[in-house]
Structure formats: C-alpha cells, structure tokens
Amino acid sequence: MRTVRLHGREERLAEYDKTITNATEFYIGHLERVRRCKITIAGRAVELLDAKRKMADLRFT
C-alpha cells in the first residue's frame, strides 16, 4: 500500500465534518458528471455571446 502525505487536508475537511473518503466520492461524482456533459463551458459561452449579439442586432434594426 502506498502512503500519501495529506499535508493537513484531513484537518481542513474535519472543519466541515467531512473525511478524505467523502471528498474522494464527491470528486469522482463530479468527474463522472463532467464526462457525461455534451458541451463545455467554453462552448456554452460561445452560444451565450452569439445569442446576445443576435438580440442586439434585432434591437437596432
């Protein structure tokens, strides 16, 4: 088994009544949700900017 130095992370998590296991499960869930996403934040930002430009064009025509 490999030993990992946690550098005070257990104590920081304990302030929130959480453990390394809680943090690991949360992060894995996050990564799985990100993997299932069909569009990136950058892609969504492009869509938003395009929609704003179209709205501005409609307003001034």
N, C-alpha and C positions, 0 to 999 in steps of 0.2 A: 504494500500500500504506500502510495506517495504522500508525503507530508507537505501541506500547503501552509505558508505563513499568511495569517489573516490580517496582521497589522492593525488590530483594534476594530476590525469590522464587526466582530461578534458583539462588542460593547456598543457600537453605534446602532446596530439592529435591536439590541436589547432595550434601548431607549424607547423604541416603538413596540416593544413586546413581540419582536419577531426574531427568527433564527436564520442561520445560513440555509437551512432546508427550505424555509418559507421563501427566502429571496431567490433561491435557485428555481423553485417551482414557478414563481411569478415570472422570472425572466424567460424560462423555457416557454411558458404560455405566451408571453409577449412575442418571442421569436416565431412561434408557430402561427400566430395571428398575422404577423408581418409577412411571412412566407405565403399565406393564402391571399393576400391583397392582390388585386389585379392592376392597381395603378400606384405609382409612387407619389410622394408628396410633391416632388418637382412636377410631375405630370398634372397633378391636381392644380397646382399653382398656375401652370400654363392655361388650363381650362378657365380658371377664375379670371385671369387677366384678359383672355380673349372675350369672355362674356362681358367684362367691364368695358372693353373697347367698343363692342357692338352696341351696348347700352348708350355709350357716349355718342356714337355715330347716329343712333336713332334720335337722340335728344336734339342734335344740332342740324338735322336735315329737314 
